[in-house]
Amino acid sequence: MLPCINKQILGVECPGCGMQRAVALLFEGDFTAAFYMYPAIYPLILFFISLLADHLWKKKNFSGTSSVLAAISVVVILGNYIMKFI
């Protein structure tokens, strides 16, 4: 795994810390552990699927769905980041 440069230099985890391990856990099939490692993994996956669908099917409008999923992802990422300090 790649080390977090932010954590190495500043000693504080970044909002993305855990994402790489969560993706590795997904590939291993451990979906619950992936969620506990990085709770925003599933909204981010849905967001990227929505972006891909919007790119592939131009006639369908996925921009509203992408916007909602992006907002949910940001809220979950920031909420998780704040919870790490509490």
C-alpha positions in Angstrom: 0.0 0.0 0.0 1.1 3.5 -0.7 1.7 5.6 2.5 -0.2 8.7 3.2 2.2 11.6 2.7 0.0 13.9 4.7 0.2 11.6 7.7 3.9 11.1 7.3 4.7 14.9 7.1 2.0 16.4 9.4 1.2 13.3 11.6 -2.6 13.8 10.8 -4.6 11.5 8.6 -6.1 13.0 5.4 -9.8 12.7 4.5 -8.8 9.9 2.0 -7.0 7.7 4.5 -8.4 4.2 4.4 -9.7 4.4 0.8 -6.9 2.3 -0.6 -7.3 -0.4 2.0 -11.1 -0.3 1.6 -10.7 -1.0 -2.2 -8.4 -3.9 -1.4 -11.0 -5.3 1.0 -13.6 -5.0 -1.7 -11.5 -7.0 -4.1 -11.1 -9.6 -1.3 -14.9 -9.7 -0.9 -15.0 -8.4 2.6 -17.7 -5.7 2.0 -18.4 -5.0 5.7 -14.8 -4.5 6.6 -14.4 -2.2 3.6 -17.3 0.0 4.9 -15.8 0.1 8.4 -12.4 1.0 6.9 -13.8 3.9 4.7 -17.5 4.5 4.9 -17.6 6.7 1.8 -16.5 3.8 -0.4 -20.0 2.8 -1.5 -21.3 6.3 -2.3 -18.1 6.9 -4.3 -18.6 3.7 -6.2 -22.1 4.7 -7.1 -20.9 8.2 -8.0 -18.3 6.8 -10.4 -20.8 4.4 -11.9 -23.2 7.3 -12.5 -20.4 9.3 -14.2 -19.6 6.4 -16.4 -23.3 5.9 -17.3 -23.6 9.6 -18.1 -20.5 9.4 -20.4 -21.7 6.2 -22.1 -25.4 7.1 -22.6 -25.5 10.7 -23.6 -29.3 10.7 -24.2 -30.1 9.8 -20.6 -29.5 12.5 -18.0 -27.5 11.3 -15.1 -26.2 14.7 -14.0 -28.8 15.1 -11.3 -28.0 11.6 -9.9 -24.3 12.4 -10.1 -24.7 15.7 -8.2 -26.7 14.0 -5.4 -24.2 11.2 -5.1 -21.3 13.7 -5.1 -22.9 15.6 -2.3 -23.6 12.4 -0.3 -20.0 11.3 -0.8 -18.6 14.7 0.4 -20.9 14.6 3.5 -19.8 11.1 4.4 -16.1 11.8 3.8 -16.2 15.0 5.9 -18.3 13.3 8.6 -15.9 10.4 8.8 -12.9 12.7 8.9 -14.4 14.7 11.8 -15.3 11.5 13.6 -11.6 10.5 13.5 -10.8 13.4 15.7 -13.6 12.9 18.2 
